[in-house]
Amino acid sequence: MGQAIGDILPFAVVVAISPIPIIAMVLVLATPRAGANGPAFALGWIAGLSVLGAIVLVLTTGSATQDSGAPATWVNAIMLVFGVAFLVLAVRTWLGRPKAGQEAEMPKWMGTVDAFTAGRSLGAGVVLSALNPKNLVVTIAASLTIAEAGISDGQEVVALAVFVLIASLGVLALLGIYLVMGERAAPLLDGLKAWLAANNAAIMTVLLLVLGAKLIGDAIRGFAA
């Protein structure tokens, strides 16, 4: 189990420090209903990752490894495809970054966050964690990594829980800051939002490059096993 947890740590960190979900959480905490919307968003985020990961494990456990214990060929193929896709996306993200002096363009739905209820905040958390294309692929890759480790069902649950916890640290840290500091946290959160928005392309390019290289390396190692 220890090796499985070590293998999924890079995936969890990539999800945890992705700028868009953190910016979304900052916006949610700036709403008039922040006391209810913040925890609802965090709950939706955790639920989305947990359910998606559990579905992948249920569908793939037992078929993700060969009799020799090596990853199944189809798992290696998926990892390779994911890795190449992340490298391509990294290049596109870098080339599409805002020009000097331009403001980064944020998703249009972020302009409606002020009107969010707790229910909509919960839904936003689910969408950003489990249905966002990047997080969807990363969570699938992490779950496949757990499934191919050949560990018991209970150990798989623990490994998935570790992934979800680490992947949620960015969102949970912001919620914790708000709960401790209240309205005094506004300047800190606003500053973080502005910095992440300005540096979103650079951060995501690095994360995607690292993740793409890891997935391709894992796939090559798996094919050679």
N, C-alpha and C positions, 0 to 999 in steps of 0.2 A: 504493500500500500504506500509505503514511503516513496518509492520510486514513481508511482503514479501521481502522487501529490506534487513531487518535484517537477514532473514533466508538464503538469497543467498550470504551474505558477505563472509562466510567461503569458498564457492566455488570460488568466484572471487579472493580471496587472494591466494588460492592454485594455480590457473592459473597464477596469476601475478608473483609469486616468484619461479615458476618452473625453474630449472637451464638451461635445454637444450634450450628453446627459448631465454633466456637472452644471453647464449653463442653464439647462432646463430646470434643475433643482433650485438654482439661485433664483430664477424667475418665479418659481412656485412659492418659494419662501418670502418673496416680496409681495405676494397677493394679500388682500385683506383677510383671507381665511387661511393664512399660513399655518396656524396652529393645527388645523385639520388637514390641509392640503399637503403639507410636508410629509407627515407620517404616511398618508395615503399613497403618495408618490413612491416613497421608499418601500412600502409594502408591495405595491404593484411591481416595482423593479425586482425585488427578491422573488416574488411569485413567478414572474415571467421567466427568469433564469432557471429557477428550480423545476418548473413544469417542463420547459423545453429540454433541459438536461436529463430529466427523468424519462421522458419519452424516448430520447435517443438511446439511453441505456437499456430500456425495456426492449427496444426493437433490435439492438445490435449485440447485446451480451450473449456470448456463446457462439456467435458467428464472426466476431471481429478478430479471432486468432486461429492460426492453423494448429494441427495436431502437435507440431513441434514447439508451439508456444510463441512463434513469430507472428507478427501482425498479418492478417489476411491480405491477399493481393488487392482486393477491392478497397480496403481501408487505405493502403499505401497510395492507390490511384487517386482516391478522393483527397488525401492530404496533399498530393502533388498538384492537383488541379487547384485546390484552395491556395496553396503557396504561390503558384504562378499568378492567380487572380489578384492576390494581395500585392504582389510586386507591380503588376500593371496598374492597379488602383493607386499605389503610392506615386507612380510617375504622373498619373492623371491629376492627382491631388496637388502635387507640387507645381505642375504646369498651369493648373487652374487657380493658383493662389492669387489674392488681390494684388494689384500693382501698387507701387509705392505711393502712399497718400490716399489710397482707396480704403474704405471700410469693408470689412468682411461681411458678406451677405449671410444672414441667418435664416433658417427655415421660417416661412411665413406664419406657420401655426404658433410660433412663439409670441407673436403679437396679440394672441387671444388668451394668453395665460391668465391675465387679470380677472377674466370671467370664469375661471375654472372653479368647479365645485370639488368636494372630496372624491366623488365618483369619477369625474373626468381626470383628476390628478392620478387616481389609481390606474385608470386606463392608459394614461400617458406613460406611467411607469412600466406597465406591461409592454406597451408598443416599443418603447425605446430599448428595453432590455432584451426582449425575445423576438420582436418582429423587425427591428432595425437590421438591415442586411448585414452590416459588419458584425454586430454582436451575434446575430443568428449564426453566421458561419463560424465565428470564434467559439461559441458555446457548443456547436455541433462538433467542432474539432477537439475541444477539451473533453467532451463526453466520449468521443471515439477513442481518445487516448486512455481514458479510464477503462473503457470496455475491453480494449486490447491488452490491458495489463494482466488479465487472467486472475484477478482477485475475487474474493467472495462477494456475495450480494451486499452484505453488511458493510464491507470495506468500500465497496463502490459508493454506497450512500454517504459514508464519511468523506470520501474524496470529493464527491459532488458538493457536499455541504461546505467543504473548505474552499472549493472554487467559487461558489456563490458568495460566501462571506468576503473573500478577498476582492472579488469583482464588484462588491457593493460598498467597499470602503470609501470610495470617493463620495458617493451619495450620502452614506451614513455619517461621514465626517461633517459634511455641511449641515445636515439635520442636527447633529450634536452641537455644533457651534451655535446654531440658531436657538436651540432649546436652552443652552446655558446663558447666552448673551442677550437673547431677545432682540429688540430693535437696535441695540448697540452693535449688532453684527452687520447691519446694513452696509456701512462703508467698506468693511472688509470683503463682504460678499460681492458688492458692486465692483470693487477693484479686481477681484479674481475673475469675475465675468468678463470685464473689459479686456484683461490680459489674455484669457483663453480665446476670446473671439478674435483678437488681433493675431494670435499665434496658432490658431486652429490648424491651418494648412501644414505648418512646419511640424507641429506635434504629431499630427496624423501621418505625415509622410514617414517620419522616423519609426513610429509604431508599426506601420504597415510593412516597411522594409524589414524590420527585425522579425516580425511575425511570419512574413513570407519566406524569409531565409530559413527560419526554424522549421516550418512545415515542409519545405523542399528537402532540407537535410534529414528530417525524420523519415520522409518517404524514401529517399535514397538508401538510408540505413535499413529500412524495412525491406526493400526489394533485395538488398544484398544479404539479408539474413537467411 
